[in-house]
Amino acid sequence: MNPTTGKTGKHAAAHSPGWVAFVGAGPGDDGLLTVRAADLIGRADLIVAAPWVSERLTHLVKPGATVTDSDALQQDPKLLIKAAKAGQLAIRLYSGDPFMFCNAAADAAACAKAKIGFEIIPGISAAAAVPAYAGIPLTSDGSGDVRIIHAGEASRVSASDGTLVILGAETGPVDLGKMLIAAGWPETAPFAITWNGTTTEQHTVVGALGTAAADLKAAGVSLLTASGPAVAVVGEGVAAQRLLSWYETKPLFGWRVLVPRTKEQSDEVCDLLRARGAVPEQVPTIAVEPPRTPQQMERAVKGLVTGRYQWIGFTSVNAVRAIREKFEEYGLDARAFAGVKVAAVGEQTAMALREFGIMPDLVPEGEQSAEGLADSWPAYDDVLDPINRILLPRADIATEGLLARLTELGWEAEDVTAYRTVRAAPPPAPIREAIKGGGFDAVLFTSSSTVRNLIGIAGKPHAVTVIACIGPQTAKTAAEFGLRVDVVADTPSVAALVEALAAHGAGIRDAAIEAGEPVRKPSERRRGARRRIR
């Protein structure tokens, strides 16, 4: 949209001059980006920003857009003006809010003098967001005053009963304490400093102005290794942090969790992990490919349509996907399953069927595995069952146990290769080193094949890494490879697996707090590892 005309779309772009938007990108959490900011980033032709701001928003940038490092321009708005004169939408991205401790006002003035249309998009400032994510209220009961300063002004700020928020506090929290005490603030004034606020690397240390050095040391923070933007708060609201801290107390906060699945299968588990504070990292261990010869599947689909089968049994989400893709290829939909009973090995597979418009007739209530499915399957009854054939669309490496059990129950099961699984290529060297060196806090194994394939392409996880398995069979396979299994889901679903890992993480946190020790992630417990603020 052109801010002057309000027009949108290609027509407006062709007949309107370019313009510049000065956009606040918020303090770090992508979820705090405003809707307007996300829209403009997705339509911009030129984006000027510091790399650490633009890199976290690359998923929003349209193909072909130019992204330029703001440091290389030395805060010169000429590039923005030139792009606007060429009819482009140019964006200058700022961390936080563009009108708070930024040079957006000067750049906007330059646009105004050049008669270039511009727009200011406010962003959530670190001054408000970081204390909120740390659980520190700046005022209470709608009263009180708040002052926001940069760290360089600390020596000139007189004491008051209100709240002081200090941006740029990473320059030296201990020195800040000394400067404020010299300016008249009491040594007992509550003091908190938060590094990398609103990100999964956030870390808050609470204490008092006069004991800042001792408080940091007790929290296991070394000022020699501490880095990243920091916000400090001085005031009575700091006392509420212990009770109101909600972000850093998530059960898996900051945990780097390895998810060795195909990308399509890992999206759900990654969302569940993020909701519990973890940083998931996908490492494909297998790739799913069509069968080498499609004739088997073609005959199977024809048999479903013509009434050849009494049952079809799905033992994986991939099998559902393979049948669905073949149906869509032939212009069929879920109505072709009329008259056929449908079984699913577990809830994840059942969900995939429901998304296809099919309600499964059979889902095991107990163990959700091929064995559990066989235990739940009814025996063939020549009176009640007009047809005794079952279709099993499965992977090329599927075991024969289910087939044998169904035969014992009197069924004629037709095992059809619906897809092939092949081992993925090894991950990049840094990932392999992190796996073997203890760089991951946990790894989630969702099948025995993920155990075998991960070890095959990347090696065994380090002893400090928490091993979480979706069920007993997967745990048995992990143990056979010499891994110590720490977590086994109560029910074999990714939701239950993540919940079990979260409970394990909460237990580690609670034990550290009860012992009066700093809360450390598993990866920080390896020999030589220290608490590090990035």
Backbone hydrogen bonds, N-H to C=O, Kabsch-Sander energy under -0.5 kcal/mol:
donor,donor_aa,acceptor,acceptor_aa,energy
2,N,7,K,-1.8
6,G,2,N,-3.2
12,A,8,T,-0.7
13,A,9,G,-1.8
14,A,10,K,-2.0
15,H,11,H,-1.2
16,S,12,A,-1.3
18,G,84,A,-1.2
19,W,88,Q,-1.4
20,V,117,G,-2.4
21,A,90,A,-2.5
22,F,119,E,-3.0
23,V,21,A,-0.7
23,V,92,R,-2.4
24,G,121,I,-2.3
25,A,23,V,-0.5
25,A,94,Y,-3.6
26,G,96,G,-1.7
32,L,29,D,-2.0
33,L,30,D,-1.7
38,A,34,T,-2.3
39,D,35,V,-2.1
40,L,36,R,-2.2
41,I,37,A,-2.4
42,G,38,A,-1.8
43,R,39,D,-0.6
43,R,40,L,-0.9
44,A,40,L,-1.2
45,D,89,L,-2.5
46,L,89,L,-1.7
47,I,66,T,-2.9
48,V,91,I,-3.0
49,A,47,I,-0.5
49,A,68,T,-2.3
53,V,50,A,-1.8
54,S,50,A,-2.3
55,E,51,P,-2.7
57,L,54,S,-1.6
58,T,55,E,-0.8
60,L,57,L,-2.0
61,V,57,L,-0.6
61,V,58,T,-0.7
62,K,41,I,-0.6
65,A,62,K,-1.7
66,T,45,D,-2.6
68,T,47,I,-3.1
68,T,66,T,-0.5
70,S,49,A,-1.6
72,A,69,D,-0.6
73,L,69,D,-0.6
73,L,70,S,-0.9
74,Q,70,S,-0.6
74,Q,71,D,-0.8
75,Q,70,S,-1.0
76,D,73,L,-0.8
79,L,76,D,-0.6
81,I,77,P,-2.2
82,K,78,K,-2.7
83,A,79,L,-2.2
84,A,80,L,-2.2
85,K,81,I,-2.3
86,A,82,K,-1.1
87,G,84,A,-1.8
88,Q,83,A,-2.3
90,A,19,W,-2.4
90,A,88,Q,-0.7
91,I,46,L,-2.9
92,R,21,A,-2.6
93,L,48,V,-2.7
93,L,91,I,-0.6
94,Y,23,V,-2.6
96,G,26,G,-2.5
100,M,97,D,-1.6
104,A,98,P,-1.0
107,D,103,N,-1.9
108,A,104,A,-2.9
109,A,105,A,-2.0
110,A,106,A,-1.7
111,C,107,D,-1.8
112,A,108,A,-2.3
113,K,109,A,-2.3
114,A,110,A,-1.6
115,K,112,A,-1.3
116,I,111,C,-2.9
117,G,18,G,-0.5
119,E,20,V,-1.7
121,I,22,F,-3.1
121,I,119,E,-0.6
125,S,123,G,-0.5
128,A,125,S,-1.1
129,A,125,S,-2.8
130,V,126,A,-1.6
132,A,128,A,-1.3
133,Y,129,A,-2.5
134,A,130,V,-1.7
135,G,131,P,-0.8
135,G,132,A,-0.7
136,I,131,P,-3.3
140,S,143,S,-1.3
143,S,140,S,-2.0
147,R,163,T,-2.7
149,I,147,R,-0.5
149,I,165,V,-2.6
151,A,167,L,-2.1
153,E,150,H,-2.5
154,A,151,A,-1.7
156,R,153,E,-2.1
157,V,154,A,-1.3
158,S,156,R,-0.7
159,A,183,A,-0.6
163,T,145,D,-2.5
164,L,234,V,-2.9
165,V,147,R,-3.2
165,V,163,T,-0.5
166,I,232,A,-3.2
167,L,149,I,-2.7
167,L,165,V,-0.6
168,G,230,A,-0.7
169,A,166,I,-0.5
169,A,230,A,-1.8
170,E,230,A,-0.5
171,T,168,G,-1.4
172,G,169,A,-1.6
176,L,172,G,-2.1
177,G,173,P,-2.0
178,K,174,V,-1.9
179,M,175,D,-2.6
180,L,176,L,-2.5
181,I,177,G,-2.2
182,A,178,K,-2.4
183,A,179,M,-1.3
184,G,181,I,-1.5
185,W,180,L,-2.6
189,A,186,P,-1.7
191,F,207,G,-2.3
192,A,233,V,-2.2
193,I,205,V,-2.1
194,T,231,V,-2.7
195,W,203,H,-2.4
196,N,229,P,-2.9
199,T,196,N,-1.5
202,Q,199,T,-1.7
203,H,195,W,-1.5
205,V,193,I,-2.3
207,G,191,F,-2.9
209,L,189,A,-1.9
210,G,187,E,-2.8
211,T,208,A,-0.9
212,A,209,L,-0.9
215,D,211,T,-2.8
216,L,212,A,-2.3
217,K,213,A,-1.9
218,A,214,A,-2.4
219,A,215,D,-1.5
220,G,217,K,-1.4
221,V,216,L,-2.5
222,S,220,G,-0.6
222,S,531,R,-0.6
223,L,221,V,-0.6
225,T,222,S,-1.0
226,A,222,S,-1.5
227,S,533,I,-1.5
231,V,194,T,-2.2
232,A,166,I,-2.5
233,V,192,A,-2.7
234,V,164,L,-2.6
235,G,190,P,-1.6
238,V,235,G,-1.5
239,A,236,E,-1.5
240,A,237,G,-1.4
241,Q,238,V,-1.7
243,L,240,A,-0.7
244,L,240,A,-2.8
245,S,241,Q,-1.8
247,Y,133,Y,-0.7
250,K,247,Y,-1.4
252,L,276,R,-2.1
253,F,250,K,-2.1
254,G,277,G,-2.6
255,W,252,L,-2.3
257,V,255,W,-0.8
257,V,279,V,-1.5
258,L,442,A,-2.8
259,V,281,E,-2.7
261,R,259,V,-1.6
266,S,262,T,-1.4
267,D,263,K,-0.9
269,V,265,Q,-0.6
270,C,266,S,-2.4
271,D,267,D,-1.9
272,L,268,E,-2.1
273,L,269,V,-2.1
274,R,270,C,-2.5
275,A,271,D,-1.8
276,R,272,L,-0.6
276,R,273,L,-1.1
277,G,274,R,-2.0
278,A,273,L,-2.2
279,V,255,W,-3.7
281,E,257,V,-2.5
283,V,259,V,-2.1
287,A,422,V,-2.9
289,E,287,A,-0.5
289,E,420,R,-2.9
296,Q,293,T,-0.6
298,E,294,P,-2.2
299,R,295,Q,-2.4
300,A,296,Q,-2.2
301,V,297,M,-2.6
302,K,298,E,-2.0
303,G,299,R,-2.3
304,L,300,A,-2.0
305,V,301,V,-1.9
306,T,302,K,-2.0
307,G,303,G,-0.6
307,G,304,L,-0.6
308,R,303,G,-3.1
309,Y,303,G,-0.6
310,Q,389,R,-2.6
311,W,389,R,-1.4
312,I,341,K,-1.9
313,G,391,L,-2.8
314,F,312,I,-0.5
314,F,343,A,-2.9
315,T,313,G,-0.6
315,T,393,P,-0.6
320,V,316,S,-1.4
321,R,317,V,-2.5
322,A,318,N,-2.4
323,I,319,A,-2.3
324,R,320,V,-2.6
325,E,321,R,-2.6
326,K,322,A,-1.9
327,F,323,I,-2.5
328,E,324,R,-2.6
329,E,325,E,-1.9
330,Y,326,K,-1.4
331,G,328,E,-1.0
332,L,327,F,-3.1
336,A,333,D,-2.0
337,F,334,A,-2.0
338,A,335,R,-1.7
340,V,337,F,-2.4
341,K,310,Q,-2.6
343,A,312,I,-2.5
344,A,362,L,-2.9
345,V,314,F,-1.9
350,A,346,G,-2.4
351,M,347,E,-2.5
352,A,348,Q,-1.8
353,L,349,T,-1.8
354,R,350,A,-2.4
355,E,351,M,-2.2
356,F,352,A,-0.8
356,F,353,L,-0.7
357,G,354,R,-1.5
358,I,353,L,-2.6
361,D,342,V,-2.6
362,L,342,V,-1.6
369,S,367,E,-1.4
373,L,369,S,-2.7
374,A,370,A,-2.1
375,D,371,E,-2.1
376,S,372,G,-1.2
377,W,373,L,-1.0
380,Y,409,L,-2.8
385,D,381,D,-3.1
390,I,412,E,-2.2
391,L,311,W,-2.2
392,L,390,I,-0.5
392,L,414,E,-2.8
394,R,392,L,-0.7
394,R,416,V,-2.9
396,D,419,Y,-1.1
398,A,395,A,-1.4
404,A,400,E,-2.3
405,R,401,G,-2.1
406,L,402,L,-2.4
407,T,403,L,-1.7
408,E,404,A,-2.0
409,L,405,R,-1.2
410,G,407,T,-1.7
411,W,406,L,-2.3
412,E,388,N,-3.1
413,A,411,W,-0.8
414,E,390,I,-3.3
415,D,413,A,-0.7
416,V,392,L,-2.4
416,V,414,E,-0.7
418,A,394,R,-3.0
418,A,416,V,-0.9
419,Y,394,R,-1.2
420,R,289,E,-3.6
422,V,287,A,-2.5
424,A,285,T,-2.4
431,I,428,P,-0.7
432,R,428,P,-2.0
433,E,429,A,-2.7
434,A,430,P,-2.0
435,I,431,I,-2.4
436,K,432,R,-2.3
437,G,433,E,-2.4
438,G,434,A,-0.8
439,G,434,A,-2.7
440,F,434,A,-0.9
441,D,256,R,-2.4
442,A,256,R,-1.4
443,V,466,V,-2.3
444,L,258,L,-2.4
445,F,443,V,-0.6
445,F,468,A,-3.1
446,T,444,L,-0.6
451,V,447,S,-1.2
452,R,448,S,-2.3
453,N,449,S,-2.8
454,L,450,T,-2.0
455,I,451,V,-2.1
456,G,452,R,-2.0
457,I,453,N,-2.1
458,A,454,L,-2.5
459,G,454,L,-0.7
459,G,455,I,-1.0
462,H,435,I,-1.9
465,T,462,H,-1.3
466,V,441,D,-2.7
468,A,443,V,-2.4
468,A,466,V,-0.6
469,C,487,V,-2.9
470,I,445,F,-1.8
475,A,471,G,-2.3
476,K,472,P,-2.6
477,T,473,Q,-2.1
478,A,474,T,-2.3
479,A,475,A,-2.4
480,E,476,K,-2.0
481,F,477,T,-1.1
481,F,478,A,-0.6
482,G,479,A,-2.0
483,L,478,A,-2.2
485,V,483,L,-0.7
486,D,467,I,-1.9
486,D,484,R,-0.6
487,V,467,I,-2.1
489,A,469,C,-2.1
493,S,491,T,-2.3
497,L,493,S,-2.2
498,V,494,V,-2.6
499,E,495,A,-2.2
500,A,496,A,-2.2
501,L,497,L,-2.2
502,A,498,V,-2.6
503,A,499,E,-2.2
504,H,500,A,-1.9
505,G,501,L,-2.6
506,A,502,A,-2.6
507,G,503,A,-1.9
508,I,504,H,-1.9
509,R,505,G,-2.2
510,D,506,A,-2.8
511,A,507,G,-2.2
512,A,508,I,-1.9
513,I,509,R,-2.4
514,E,510,D,-2.5
515,A,511,A,-1.7
516,G,513,I,-1.2
517,E,512,A,-2.9
520,R,518,P,-0.6
524,E,521,K,-1.5
525,R,522,P,-1.7
526,R,523,S,-0.6
529,A,526,R,-2.4
534,R,532,R,-0.6
